[in-house]
């Protein structure tokens, strides 16, 4: 994607306060440090508890809504947050979460808490039932797999 396309597209990153998506125009998270804000002054940061819905954005406010490794931490039903993401997306929703098998492997290797504050685990079929295209991607270390779920919204 060239720079002109990036400037035209709006991307909301939900939960990306410590490591925003490189194309994010707006980031929503419960807390954003001053250090992150000062490094990324081209991004608008909104501090918001994602467990309090609805988000204060109009329908179809962003071309893309992106959420990476955030849903597993929330104490409310993930479907509620996903539906809210779909409401404010104009074209695409992309969600990344640890795969259930990855969480299980962490536990089998003696790490009883695979990720700090993980409340939910996800399987591929969860997103398929919601109408998402699903891909499984390997991260590092080798057995760290993530689900990448995408859904085209609108027209």
Secondary structure, DSSP 8 states (H G I E B T S, - for coil): --HHHHHH--EEEET-SSS--TT-SEEEES---HHHHHH-TTSEEEE--TTS-S-S--TT-EEEEEEES-GGG-SS-HHHHHHHHHHHEEEEEEEEEEBHHHHHHHHHTT-S-SSTT----B-HHHHHHTT-EEEEEE-SSTT-EEEEEEEE---
